[in-house]
Amino acid sequence: MNNVLKNVLLWVAIGVILMLVFQNLNTSSSTPAQAMDFSTFVSSIKQGQVADVTINGNHVEGSLNSGQHFSVYTPANDTQVVPQLLAAGVKISVKPPEGQSLLLSILISWFPMLLLIGVWIFFMRQMGGGGAGGRGAMTFGRSKARMLTEENNKVTFADVAGIEEAKDELAEIVEFLRDPQKFQRLGGRIPKGVLLMGSPGSGKTLLARAIAGEARVPFFSISGSDFVEMFVGVGASRVRDMFEQAKKHAPCIIFIDEIDAVGRQRGAGLGGGNDEREQTLNQLLVEMDGFEGTEGIIVVAATNRPDVLDPALLRPGRFDRQVTVPLPDIRGREQILQVHMRKVPVAPDVDAKVIARGTPGFSGADLANLVNEAALMAARRSKRLVDMIDFEDAKDKVMMGAERKSVVMSDKQRETTAYHESGHAVVAKLLPGTDPVHKVTIIPRGRALGLTMQLPTEDRFNYERQEILNNISILMGGRIAEEVFLNQMTTGAGNDIERATDLARRMVTQWGMSGIGPMVIGEKEEEVFIGREMTKHSNISEQTARTVDGEVRDIIQERYGIARKLIEENRDKVEAMARALLKYETLDAKQVSAIMAGHDPQPPVEGGTGSYPSTPDGNVTTADKSGGQSLPSLNPGEHPV
């Protein structure tokens, strides 16, 4: 706001000066005067043709008896004109010579110099970037941190939901910033640095802003990549400048987002060697725990790659408190949805708990995107309120991709897709202990021509061996249905086979779930320098590799046989589901359960892509989008063709 006001005042001053200059330099009479030479003027006086004159120095203006106005210049120090005018009876008026004001005189004389000085100041300001945080040529070493004060940082803990444990750990930091003496009386020392670790979109940045908003202190925000430049030493200078600014506003919070961009482990070959990055990291280490104290300054950093950070950065005295920001559980997702639904006019039938059950594995950013997509869908449908069908369709779009209605499929392709997805769904319904089928569709979404989605009934953190084997059978169900009913094989099962093979190989090599026994078989390729070239080689023997391949093949063939037997024994259910898919294109959980019970499925609810999914016992199912934080995705979930 100050810069805008300065610019406005500057242009106003320039306009006033120009008006004064033009007013004094471009004076003109109200009536145009015709120039007359001096000899004609003298002749006119003698002939009595001059009626009146106005003398201004050696400049004479006047009018003839005919009414014509004239203007003439007399010789300097001429003493003959006035007596002649008096003798001819001409009315004479005398005006003092017009003198320029002192300010205008100074302005005119000094204008070139002032112009040069102004241009010089302008270019120096451009090079200097106009202050802290500028991007000019002379401010490479200035910090680019943006400061948020209490007035423009309105985020509090009330705006952060779903990560209650992380908020509890940070509550004492807020209390320290409000009342430091409470801790200092007992000799306590608040952590100098707090490292927020978590998946992308879990709310690390929002949580840091909430700390500053609750404590009502200045908040300096900067990205790790803002420190690194092409010139060595610039990043270290910016770190020093950032802490100097923070000391002036202490107590305050410095937030460094994506600190792994500058805090990578030194000498480990992670991201390549970089003198600029290492000098910046060294300066950051010194500022956080060096000889000079930084009382009242708390550094909060966020990263989703804590494994690549330098150990010196994580030791006590620097980032001595590490807070994990996990993906929210079902209660956390419900609270996050309620926060985002405050800004959206939702219908009375919208239940945040129901949506939360259907979105396990979603981060806070995913849930915010879900609410936004639901609002956009309701707007496209010209609704005043966002209802449950809009949220269901938005969830399908986020999880499975947007419907590709422009794809034109032949009847043969639709039939192949219908039987393929029916094979997945029937095997999933017949195997015990599998996740409920949420939806089956042959409408192309994303890169898939059809999808079968399973949603677990609760958040999952690990998987049993039998569950993994059942998932392999489900993945094989699509290929088997094509073989049994259409007597053909298509490339649509390629992704299913790849995922099934990956699960079987992990069972053998990582999870100890095969005949080889409970041992991890390393299959990672190691990089070895031979001469000047780098080559890769596996660290397991050929015999072990053949044993692993045999175990994987046995698991795949066994589960393939089980799935084929289930489909051949339930041909009527597969055919009925395929016919229903060709008719309705999308089947929800209730329709799938009706087909498995031998009944005709009810038509889908009007106004959306289907009714809201629920299991046969009425409990709403949920989805595990990521398969847990520390485990790979095991749930077949989406079976693209």
N, C-alpha and C positions, 0 to 999 in steps of 0.2 A: 504493500500500500504506500510506503514511504517513497519508493522508486517512482511509482505512478504520479504521486503528488509533485515530486521534483521535476519530472518531465513536463507536467502541465504548466508549472510555474515558469520553467525555462522558455517554453514556447510562447507563453503570454508576454514575457519580458521582451523576447525577440520581436513580437508583433507590435508592441508599443514603440520600441526603438525605430522600427521601419516606418511606422506612421509619422513619428516626429521628423524623420529624415525627409520623407516625401512631402510633408506639409511645409517644411522650410525650403526645400530645394525646388519644388514644383508649384510655386505661387503663380497665379494667373488672375487677371482682372475679370470682373463680371462681364464687361463688354470688350470685344476684341478691338485692339488699336492697330491702325495701319502705320507701318514704319515710314518715316519721312526723312529725306536728307536735309542737312543743316542749311544749305543755300535756299532750298524751297521754303524752309521754315522762316528764314529772314525775309524773303520776298513776300510771304503771306502776311508777316507783321506789317511791313511797309504798306501793303495794299489794304490793310484793315480787315483781313479775312479771319483773323484769330479771335475767338470769342473769350476763351478762358484757358488757363494752363495750371498745371500742378508741377512744381519743381521739387525734385528729390535728388539733391547733389547735382551731377551733370546730366541727369536724366529728366527729360521734360515730357509730360503727357498733357494732352488737352483736346479741345474740340474746336472745329471751325464754325463759322456762322451757318454753314450748310448742315451742321449737325454731325459731320464726319469726325471720328476720333482719330487722333494721330499720336505717334510716339517718336521722339527724336533725342539724340544725345548731343550735348553742346561741348565745345572744346573745354579742356581743363583750365581752370582759373580765368574763364572768360568773364569780362566785366561790362560788355556792351549789350548783352541780350536783355537784361532786366531793365535798363533805361529805355530801350526801344519798346519794350512791352508797356511800360508805364506811359510812354509818350503816345502810344496807339490806344490807350484806354482799355487794355486787356485786363481782365480779372485774374489776379495772380494768387495762387495758394502755394504754400511752402510746407513740405513734409521733411522731418528729420531723416537722415539716412538709416535704413534698416540694418541693425546690428545682430549678429548671431549670438544666441545664449552661450554662456560659458560651457555648460554641459554639452551642447551640440558642437561647439568648437573643439572641445577635447575629444568628443566621439569621432568627429570627422578626421581629425589629425592622427588620432591613435587607432583608428579602425583597422588598418592593415596589421598593426602589431597585435591588437587584441584578437584578430581573426587567427593569426598564426599561433598565439598562445592557446586559444580554444581548440584548434585542431590538434595541437600537441597533447593537451589534457585528454581529449577524446581518445586518441590512439593509446595513450598510456593506460587509461581506464580499460580499454578493450584488451590490452595485453595483460593487465593485472587482473582481469576477470571481475572487477567491481566489488571485491570484498571476499570474505571467507566463503569457501565452497565454490569460488569462481573457477572457470575453466580457461582462463587466459594463459598467455604464453609465460607470464611472470609468476604464476601461482601453481606451478607443478607441485610444490611442496605443501600447499595448503590443503587442509582436510576437506573432504567432500561430504562430511556428515551433515545430515539435515536435522535441525533441532525442532522438536515438537514441545510446546509448552502446555501448561494446564488448560489454556483457553482453547487450543486446537487439537487436544487429545482427549476425546470424550469416552474412550474405551475403558471399561472396568471389568472386574471379574463377573459381573452380571451378564456380560456379552460373551463369556467363554463358558462353554458347557461340555460335558462328556469327558473331562480330564480332571476329575476332582482330586485325585492323588497328587497330580502335578501342581494344582493350585494350592493344596495344603502345604507342600514343600516350599512354595514361594511366598506363603503368607507371612512368614517371619521376616523376609527381606523387606516386604512392604512396611511391616511394623518398625523395622530398624530405620528405614528412611523417614518415617514419621517421627520417631522418638529414639534417636541414637543413644541418648544417655541411659535409657533403660537397660541396654545390654552392656554399655561401657562401665557402668557402676560395678558390675560383677566381674569385670575383666574379660568379658566376652568379645569376640571379634567376628563380625559378620563376614561371610565368604566374599572374597574380592571378585570372584568370577563364577558364573552359573552357566553351564553348558546344557542346552536343550537339545535332546536327541529324539528323533522320531521319523516316521515315514513322511513323505511329501504330502502336504495338505492336512496334517494332523493338528495344526493350530499353534505352531511354535512362535511365529511372528505375532500373531494375535495375543498370545499369552504374554509376551514381552511388553507389548503396548499396554496390556491390562495392568501389569505391575506398575508401570509409570503412571497410568491413570488413577490407580488406587492410592499410590503414594503421593500424588500431586507434585511431582518433581519434573524437571526438564528431561527430555528423552532424545538422545542423539542416535540416529539411525544411519547405518552405512552397510554396504555390501562388501564382502571380502574381496571381490574383484576390483573395487574402487581403489584399493591400495596399490595394485600392481600396474606399473607403466613400463614403457620400453627403456626408460633411463634408470640405471642403477642408483639407488639412494632416494628416489622419489617416494616410494612407499614408506620407508622409515621416517622420512620427514613428515609425511601425512599422519603417521601414527603419533609422532610427537605433538604436532599441531592439534590433533583431535583431543589428546589428553590435556593440553594447555587450555583449550576451550572448555573442557569438562570441569577443570579445576575452578574456573571462574564462575561456574554455575552449580558447584557442589552444594548439597547432595544431588546427584543426578544418576541417570542410567545411560550407559553406552551399549547399544545393541548392534552386534555384528552378525549380519545374516550370511549364511553359506560361508562360514569361516574356513571350511576345508579348502577354499580357493587360495588361501594364503597360509594356512596352518598345517600343510601336509608335512609328513615326517621327513626330516632332513637326511639326505644320504641313503635313502631307501630305494631310489629309482622310481618312486611313485610320481608320475606326471612329468618326469624328466628333471634334470638339474636346472636350477634357475637362481642366479645370484641375487636378483632383485627380490624374489619371493623369500629367500632365506634371510636376507637383511631385514626385510619387513617383519618377518616372524621374530627375529632376534630382538628388534626394537619393541615389538609388542610384549615379548617376555620380560624385557627390562622395565617397561612402563607398568606392567601389572604387579611385579614383585621385585623392584630394584631398590636402590638406596633412597630414592625420593619416595615419600609416602603419597598415597592417593586416597586419603581418607574421604569417605563420603561418595566415592565413585564406584559403582558396581557395574561390571562388564557382564552382559548377558549375550551369549552367542548361540546360534542355532546351526544345526547340520543334520543331514541324513546319512552322513558317512563318517561316523566317529572312529571307524577302524583305521582310517588313513591319517589321523591327526598325530602330531608329534607328541611323544611322551612328556616332554618338558612343559607342554601346554596344559597337560591334564594333571600335573602333580599338585599336591596341596600348596596353597599360597597363590595359585593362579586360578585355573578352573577347578577348584577343589570341591565343587558340588555339581554332580551330573544328574540331571533330571530327565528321565525317560518320559516322552509324551507318546503314549500308545494310541493305537486305533481304538475308538470308543466301543464299549460293549453295548448291550441292548438298551440299558437305561441311559447311557451316555448319548446314544443315537437319538433316543426320544427327546432328551433335553436339547440337543443341537437342533433337531427339527422344530421344536417349539420356539427356539430363538429366531430361526429364519422365517417361521410362519407368522411372526408378528408383523412383518412387512407385507404380507400377502393376505388378501381377503379370502379366507377358506370357508367352505361350506360346512354345515353342522355335521355331515356324515364323515368328515375327515378325522381319522384317529391316528395321532402321531405314534402311538404304541404299535399299532398294526403295521405302519410303514417301517418302523424301526425293526420289527421282527423280520421283515422281508429284505433288510439291507445290511446283514452282518458283513464285516470287512470293509464297509464304506468309511472313508475318512470324513472329517468335517467339511473339507472342500467338496467332496463328492456329494454330501447331503445338501450343501448349499446349491450346488449345480442341479440336483434333483428338484428342489423346490422351485428354482428359477425355470427349469424346463416345464414343470407342471403349470406354472403361471403363464408361460408363453403358449402352451397348448390350449389352455382355457381361453386365452385372448384370441387365438386363431379360430376357435369355435364360437366366438362372440358370446362368451359367458360372463356373468358379473361376478361369480364366485368360482373358486378352484375346488372341484369336488374330487372324490376318491378315484374315479375313473381317470381323471387327468394325472393324478399321482401314479397310478398303475401304469399308464401308457408312458409317462416320463421315466419310470423305473425300467421299463422294457427298453426304452431308447438308450438309456445310460448303460445298461448291462449288456444288451444284445446288439445295439446299433440301431440306426434309423431304418425304417421300412423303405426298401427300394422298389417303390411301386412302378417305376418306369421300366423295370426289367420284364421283358416279355418272354415267358416260358411256354414251350410247347406242351401239349397234353402228355406226351411221353415223359418229358422231364419232370412235370408235376407229379406224375404217377411214381416215378422212381424216387423222388424226394419224399413223397408221402409214405411209401413202404419203408424207406430208410429210417425216417424219424419214428415210424410206428415200431420198428424193431428195437430202437433204443428205449422207447417208452414202455413197451411190454416187458422187456427183460428187467428194467428198473422196477416195475410194479411187482414182478413175480419173485425176485430175489429178496430174501429176508434181510432186514436191517439196513436197507438202502434209504437214501434220502427221498422224500416224497417228490413226485413229478409236479412241477409248478406249471409248466406250459409247454405245449407242442405246437409248432407252427411250420408251415411251408411257405410263408411269406419271406422273401429274401431280406435279410438284415445284415448290414455291414458287408463283410466278405463272404457270408454264408448264404446258401440257397434255402436252408431250412435249419431249425433249431429245436432241440429238446433240452429244456432247462429243469434241473433238479435243485430244490432249495432245502437245506437241512433245517430241522426244527429248533436248533439251538446253535449258539456260537461254538465253533470247533477249534480245538487247540492241538489235538493229536488224532491219529487214526489207527485203528486196529488192523491187523493183517487181513482178516476176512473182509473188512470194508474195502481195502485196496483191491483184493481179488475180485470182489463184486463189481467194482468200478471198471476193471479191465473187461469183465463180461459185458457190461452195459455198453462200453465203447465198441465192442465187436458186434453188437446187436444190429447195427445199421448195415454192415457188409453182409451178414448172414441173411437178413431179410431180402436183400437184393438177389442173393444166390437162390434162396428157396422159392420166392414168389415170382421173380422175373427172369431167373436163370441167366444172370449176367453179373458182371463186376464193373464198377465205375470208379473214377478217381475221387468221387465224393467221400470215400472212406479214408482217404490219405491222412487227414488230420487225426482221425480216430486211431488209426494204426500207429501213428507216430506217438501219440500220447500214451497209448497202451504199452508200447514198447518202452517208453521212458519210465513209466511206473514200474514195470517189471525189472528193468535194469537197476533202478534205485533200490528196489527190494533186495536185490542180490548184492549190490556193491556198497550201499550206504546204510541200510536199515537192518541187515543181518536176518532177513526173513526168507532164506532159502536153504537148500541142503548144504551149502558151503559152510554155514554156521555164522555165529555172531561176530563178524569181523568186517572191517572196512577195507575194501579193495580200492587202492588209489588208481584212478584213471585219468588224473590230471596230467596234461602234457607239460614237461619241463623244458625251459629254454636253455640251450647249451651253445657256447661259442666255440666253433671249430675253426681255427685260423682267424680270419676276419669276418666270417659269416656266422650267423646265428641259425641254428637248427632246432627243431623240436623233436622230442622222442618221448614215448610213453614209459612210465616207471613200473610197468607190470610185464611179466614174462608172457611169451606166446602161449604157453600151456595154460596159465591162469586165465588169459583172455578167452581161450577156447572153452574152458570150464564155465566162465561167466556167460558166454554166448549160449552154451547148452542149457544152463539153468533158465536163462531168459526165454529161450525157445520152448522149454517144457512148460513154463508158467503160461505163456501165451496160448499154446495148443490146448492145454487143459481147460483154461477159461473159455476158449473158443468152442470147445466141445460142449461145455455146460450151457452156454448161451444158445447154441444151435439146437440142443435138445429141448430147451424151454420154448423156442419159437416153433419148432415142428409140432410140439404137443399142444400149442395154443394158436394154431393157424387161424381159427375163426376170429380171435381177438385182434390179431394183427390186421386181418383183412377188414374187420369192422372199423378199426381206428384209421386205416388208410382211406376208406370210403368217407369217413367223417371229416378227415383232413381235406380231401378233395372238395367236399361240400362247404365246409365252414372256414377252411384255411388255418384257423387257430383254435386250439382246444385248451381249456383251462383244467385245473385239477379236478373239479367236479365232473366235468364231461369225460375226462380220462377214467375216473373211478366208475362212472356209469357204464362205460364200454367194457371195462374189466369185469363188471358184475353181470354182463349180458344184456344190458338195457340200451335203448337208443339215447344218445346224448341230447340234452336240451339245446335249443339255439342260443347263441351268445347274447348278452345284454346289449340293447341298443344304446348307441351313443359312445361306444368305446370299442376297443379291440377284443374285449371279453369281460366276463365277470371277474371280480377280485378273487384271487386264488385262495383256496383253503383245502385242508386235508379232509378225508372222509369223516373224521370225527369232529370237524368244525374248527380245528385249531389252524390259525393262519401260519403258513410255512415261511421259512426264511431262506436267504441265499448266502453262501459263503463265497464272496467274490474273489478273495485272495487266498483262501485256504489257510488262514492264520499267518502270523507274522514271521515265525521261524520255520515254517514248513512250506514246501512247494504246493502248488494247486493240485489236490488229489481229486476233488469232486468233479465228475464229468461236467456237471453244470450245463454248459452249452456244447451241443454236438453239431458243429457246422458240417454241412454236406460239401 
